[in-house]
C-alpha cells in the first residue's frame, strides 16, 4: 500500500499543479464518493502513463494480440502438463511457436513505444530550443506576472 499511496500522492500533486480545476473536482469526489474517486485516479494514472496512446486503437490492438497469444500459450501449457510423453513433444513445438510469436509481438510493442518516446524527446528538444531563444522575453513576462499579482502559481510555464 505504501508505494501505491506514494504514487497516488505524486499524481494528485501533479494534477494540483497543472490542472487546478480538475484537482478541485477530484478532492470533492474523494470526499463525496470515494469509490468514484478511486476509479477516477486509476483512469488518470492510465492517462498520465500512456497519454494519447491509452486510447490509440493500434496500441490497444497490439496489447490485445499479446493477451490472446498469452492465453493460447497458457492453454497449450495446460495441455502439455496433462499429456503423455509422446504428445508432449508435439505440444512443446506448439509452445515454442507461440513463445516466438509472443516474443516478436512484445518486441514490436517495445519498438513502437520507443519510437513514440523518441518523437516526444524531439518535441521536447524543439520546445527547449524555442524557449532558449525566447529566454529574455519569457523572464520579463514572468516577472511582470509576479509583480502585478496576476499569477500566484510557482514558475507556471517558465
N, C-alpha and C positions, 0 to 999 in steps of 0.2 A: 504494500500500500504506500509506503514512503516514497518510492520512485514515481508512482503514478500521481501521488499528491503533488510532488515537486514539479513534475511536468505540467500538471494542471494549473498550478500556481504561476508557472512561467508563461503558459498560454494566456491565462487571464491577464497577466501583466502586459503582454504584447498587445492584446485587444484593447486594454485600457489606454495604452499609449497611442496606438494607431487609429482606433475606431471608438472614440468615447461614447457615441450614441449606442453602439452595439454593446459596449461594456455595461452601460446603464440597464439595458434590456436584459442582459444576462444576469445581473445582480438581482433584478426584480424577479426574474424567473427562478433563480436559486432560492429565493425566499418563498415565493408563491407556489412553485411546482418543482420540487427537487428532481423528480423523475424526468420531466421535460428538460430541466437544466442539464442533467447528465447526458441526455440524448443530444442536446444542442452542443455540448462540449465535445462529444465523440465526433459529431459532424464537423465541427470547427477544427478539431485536431486533424481529421482526414483532409479537409480543405487546405490547411496550412502545410501538411506533409506533401500532398500531391498537387496542390494548386489546380491549374486548369486540367491537369492530367486525370484528376479524380473523376471527371465527367467525360473524358475523352473515350469515345467508343472503341478506338483501336487499342488503347491501353486495357480497357475492360475486356475486350475480346482476347488479348494475349493472356491476361490473367485467367480468364475462363478456360482457355485452352490448356494452360498448365494445370489448373484444378482438375479438368477432365482426365488428362493423362495420369495425374497422381491417383485418381480414383480407379482408373483401369489398372494401374500398377498394383494398388492395394488388393484388388480383386484377384489378379493373377498370382500375387504372392500368397494369398489365402489358398488358391487352388494348388499352388506348389506345395504348400505345407500339408495339404490333405492328400496329395497324390503319392503313388508308389514311385519307386526309383526310376523305372523306365519313362514314365510320363513326366517326371520332374525335369529330365534333360530337355524335353520339348518346351516345357513351360519356362525353364530357365532361359532359353533362347528368346522367348516372348518377353521375359523380364528385361533382358539385355536390350532388345529393340526399344521397348518402352523407356528404359532408363536413358538410352541415347536420345530419344525424342524429347524427354523431359529436360535433359541437359541442354540440347540445342534450343529449346523454347526459352529456358531461363537465360541462356546466353544472349539470345535475341532481345529479350526483355531488358537485360542489363545494358546491351549496346544502345538500345533506343533511349533508355534512361540517361546514359552517358551523353548521348547526342543532345538531349534536352538540356542537361546541365551545362554542357559546353555552350549552347546557344544563350542560356541565361548569363553565363560568365561573359560572353561577348557583349551582351546588352549592358551588363554592369560596367564593363570596361569603357564602353561608349559613354555611359552616364557619368562616370568619374572624369573622363577626359572633358566632357562638356562642362561639368561643374568646375573643373580646374580652370578652364577658360573664363568662366563667369565668377571666379572667386571674389574679386573686389565688389562686384555688384551684389552678389549674394550676402556678403558680410555686411554691406551697408544696409541692405534690406532687412536683415536680421536685427541689426542694432536699432533701426528705425522702429520695427515692430515692437521690440522690447521696451524702448524708451517711451513709446506712445501708449504702451499698455494694451495693445491690440491682441497680443498673442502671449498667453501665460504658459503655454507648453514649453518644455525644455528642448531647445535645439530642433524644433519642428522643421523638418525639411532642410536643415542646414547642417 
